[in-house]
Amino acid sequence: MTVASPPSEAQPPAEPTENALLGGRVRLLQARDGYRAGMDAALLAAAVPARPGERVLEAGCGVGAVLTQIAARRSGVLLTGVERDAAAVDLGGRNVILNGLQDRMVVSHGDVAAGFAALELARFDWAVSNPPFFDDEAALRAPSPAKRSAWIADDGLAVWTRFLTDGTRDGGRIVIIHRADRLADLLALLGERCGSFAIQPIQPFADQPAKRVLIQAIRGGRAPLRLLPALVLHDRSGAKHTAEVEAILRGEADIAL
C-alpha cells in the first residue's frame, strides 16, 4: 500500500495570468484566484485627466490596474500606489516593469488605515480609489479569503476618504468609484474638506437604476454640485457594451467629470 505524503503547508502561489487592457496598450499580471480588476478600474482610470508632471496617488491600488491604465492614457504623469497586500504589491512591481513605467510609477506597501502621514510624502495633485464596497461582513455572503480585502473595509469608509483628502493638495482632485447606495455617505465624508462635486451615475441599462457612481471632489472647492448624465454600460442590441463604453475600454475616449 502506498501512503500519500501530506501536502506542504506552504504551497507555492499559482502563476498569475496576463491580461491585455486598453486594446493591448497595457499588460496586466493578476492572480488567478481572488480579486481581479475589471470594469470599475477601467472607468476610474478614464476619469483622471491628469496633465504631464502632475502626481497621482491611488489608495488600495492592488496590482496596479488603475495606475497602469492612467499611465497609458496620460503621458508624463507620475503615479504612486499604496497597497497592504504583499502579494499584490509584488505583482504591482512586476506590472511596472512589464509596462516600462519604472521612471514614473511605483507601487508601495502600506495600509490606508495608518493614514497618509505615514507615507512621509508631499500631497498629490490627484488622489483616486475604488474603496472596498462593504464595512460589515454581515452585509453580504462571506467572500473568499483571497477576495476579502477588496470587498471589506475593516476600518470603515471614513478611513479611506480621510486618507484621500489628507493626501491631496488644496485645489487638488479626488476621484472615487463606488456603489451608488453609498453616495450620501461619500458626500458627507468628503464634504468635510472638499466641494465642487461632480457625480456621474453608472447604469447597467438605460431603464435600470445606477449601481455605481463616479465622484470627483476638489479639496477646498466651493462650486455647486453637478449631477452628470448617466453612463450606460449595456443596451439591448446584443453587443457586450454600448459604443460609448467600448470606446472607453479601448482607451479611445475619456470620462469627463
C-alpha positions in Angstrom: 0.0 0.0 0.0 1.3 3.4 -0.9 0.7 6.2 1.6 0.5 9.7 0.1 2.6 12.4 1.6 0.7 15.1 3.3 0.6 18.4 1.3 3.1 21.0 2.2 1.7 23.8 4.3 3.4 26.4 2.2 2.1 25.8 -1.3 3.8 28.0 -3.9 1.4 30.5 -5.4 0.0 29.8 -8.8 1.5 31.7 -11.7 -0.5 34.8 -12.5 -2.5 35.4 -15.6 -1.6 38.2 -18.1 -4.4 40.3 -19.4 -4.4 43.0 -22.1 -6.2 46.3 -21.3 -6.9 49.3 -23.4 -6.8 47.4 -26.7 -3.4 45.9 -25.7 -1.7 49.1 -24.6 -1.5 47.8 -21.1 -0.3 44.3 -20.0 -1.5 43.3 -16.5 -0.5 40.4 -14.4 -3.2 39.3 -12.0 -3.5 36.4 -9.5 -5.6 33.5 -10.9 -7.7 33.4 -7.7 -9.0 36.3 -5.7 -10.0 39.8 -6.8 -9.4 40.6 -10.4 -9.6 44.1 -11.8 -12.3 44.8 -14.4 -14.8 47.5 -15.4 -14.6 49.6 -12.2 -10.8 50.0 -12.7 -11.2 50.9 -16.3 -13.8 53.6 -15.6 -11.8 55.1 -12.8 -8.7 55.4 -14.9 -10.7 57.0 -17.7 -12.0 59.7 -15.3 -8.5 61.1 -14.3 -7.3 63.6 -16.9 -4.0 64.3 -15.1 -1.5 66.5 -17.0 2.2 65.9 -17.6 4.1 66.4 -14.4 1.1 66.0 -12.1 1.3 63.4 -9.3 -1.5 60.8 -8.8 -1.9 58.8 -5.7 -4.1 55.6 -5.5 -5.3 54.2 -2.2 -5.6 50.4 -2.4 -4.0 50.0 -5.8 -3.9 46.2 -5.9 -1.7 45.1 -8.8 -1.8 48.5 -10.5 -4.7 48.1 -12.9 -5.9 51.7 -12.5 -2.5 53.3 -12.4 -1.1 51.4 -15.5 -4.2 52.5 -17.4 -3.8 56.1 -16.3 -0.1 55.9 -17.4 -1.1 54.6 -20.9 -3.7 57.4 -21.2 -1.7 60.3 -19.8 2.0 60.7 -20.8 4.3 62.3 -18.2 2.1 61.7 -15.2 3.8 60.5 -12.0 2.0 57.6 -10.3 2.1 56.2 -6.7 0.1 53.3 -5.5 -0.4 52.1 -1.9 -1.5 48.6 -1.2 -1.4 46.5 2.0 -1.5 43.0 0.4 2.1 42.0 -0.1 1.4 39.6 -2.9 -0.5 42.3 -4.8 2.4 44.7 -4.2 4.8 42.1 -5.7 2.6 41.8 -8.8 2.2 45.5 -9.0 6.0 45.9 -9.1 6.2 43.4 -11.9 3.5 45.3 -13.8 5.5 48.5 -13.5 8.4 46.7 -15.2 6.2 44.8 -17.7 4.8 48.1 -19.0 8.1 50.0 -18.9 6.9 52.5 -16.2 9.9 52.4 -13.9 10.6 56.1 -14.4 7.1 57.3 -13.3 5.2 54.7 -11.4 5.8 53.0 -8.0 3.7 50.5 -6.0 4.4 50.7 -2.3 3.5 48.5 0.6 1.3 50.4 3.1 -2.0 50.5 4.9 -4.6 53.1 4.3 -5.6 52.8 8.0 -2.2 54.0 9.0 -3.0 57.4 7.4 -1.4 59.4 4.7 1.2 61.0 7.0 2.8 57.6 7.5 3.9 57.7 3.8 6.0 60.8 4.5 5.2 62.2 1.1 4.2 65.6 -0.2 0.5 66.0 -1.0 -0.6 64.9 -4.5 -2.5 66.7 -7.3 -4.9 63.8 -7.6 -6.0 61.0 -5.2 -8.1 58.2 -6.6 -9.6 55.0 -5.3 -12.0 52.1 -5.7 -12.5 51.5 -1.9 -13.8 48.2 -0.6 -17.6 48.2 -1.0 -18.7 47.0 2.4 -17.9 47.8 6.0 -19.8 44.9 7.6 -19.3 41.3 6.6 -22.9 40.6 7.6 -24.0 42.7 4.6 -23.0 40.1 2.1 -22.2 36.5 1.6 -18.8 35.9 3.0 -16.2 36.5 0.2 -13.4 34.0 -0.3 -10.3 34.8 1.8 -8.4 35.9 -1.3 -11.1 38.5 -2.2 -11.9 39.7 1.3 -9.6 42.7 1.4 -11.1 44.0 -1.9 -14.7 43.8 -0.6 -14.5 44.6 3.1 -13.2 47.9 4.5 -12.1 46.8 8.0 -11.8 50.3 9.3 -14.8 51.8 7.5 -15.2 54.1 4.6 -14.2 57.2 6.6 -10.7 55.9 6.8 -10.4 55.8 3.1 -11.9 59.3 2.5 -9.6 60.8 5.2 -6.6 59.2 3.5 -7.6 60.6 0.2 -8.3 64.1 1.4 -5.1 64.2 3.6 -3.1 63.1 0.5 -4.5 65.8 -1.8 -3.2 69.4 -2.0 -5.6 72.3 -1.8 -7.3 72.6 -5.2 -6.4 69.0 -6.0 -8.9 66.5 -7.1 -10.2 63.3 -5.6 -11.9 60.7 -7.8 -13.7 57.6 -6.4 -15.8 54.9 -7.9 -18.2 53.2 -5.5 -21.6 51.7 -5.0 -24.5 54.1 -5.8 -26.2 53.4 -2.5 -23.1 54.8 -0.6 -23.3 58.2 -2.4 -24.8 60.0 0.6 -22.1 58.7 2.9 -19.4 59.6 0.5 -20.7 63.2 0.0 -20.9 63.6 3.8 -17.4 62.3 4.4 -15.7 64.2 1.6 -17.8 67.3 2.3 -15.9 68.0 5.5 -13.0 69.3 3.4 -14.0 69.1 -0.2 -16.6 70.6 -2.5 -17.3 71.3 -6.2 -18.6 67.7 -6.6 -19.3 66.1 -9.9 -21.3 62.9 -9.9 -21.8 60.5 -12.8 -24.2 57.6 -12.3 -23.3 54.4 -14.0 -26.3 52.3 -15.1 -26.3 48.7 -16.3 -29.1 49.6 -18.8 -30.8 52.9 -19.6 -34.0 51.7 -17.9 -32.3 50.4 -14.7 -31.1 52.3 -11.6 -27.5 53.1 -11.3 -25.4 50.6 -9.4 -22.1 52.6 -9.4 -21.2 56.2 -9.2 -18.1 58.1 -10.1 -17.5 61.1 -7.8 -15.0 63.9 -8.3 -14.3 66.3 -5.5 -12.0 69.3 -5.2 -10.2 69.8 -1.9 -11.4 73.2 -0.8 -13.8 73.6 -3.7 -16.9 75.7 -3.4 -18.7 75.4 -6.7 -22.2 73.9 -6.8 -22.6 70.1 -7.1 -23.1 68.9 -10.7 -25.1 65.7 -11.5 -24.0 64.5 -14.9 -25.9 62.4 -17.4 -25.6 58.7 -16.7 -23.1 56.4 -18.4 -25.0 53.4 -19.6 -23.0 50.1 -19.9 -25.2 47.9 -22.0 -28.1 48.2 -24.4 -30.5 45.6 -25.8 -28.7 45.1 -29.1 -26.8 42.0 -28.1 -23.4 43.8 -28.1 -21.3 43.3 -25.0 -21.2 47.1 -24.2 -22.6 50.3 -25.6 -20.4 52.0 -28.2 -19.5 54.8 -25.7 -18.3 52.2 -23.1 -16.4 50.2 -25.8 -14.5 53.4 -26.7 -13.6 54.0 -23.1 -12.4 50.4 -22.6 -10.2 50.7 -25.7 -8.7 53.9 -24.5 -10.2 55.9 -27.3 -12.5 58.1 -25.1 -12.3 59.6 -21.6 -14.9 60.2 -18.9 -15.2 64.0 -18.5 -16.2 64.9 -14.9 
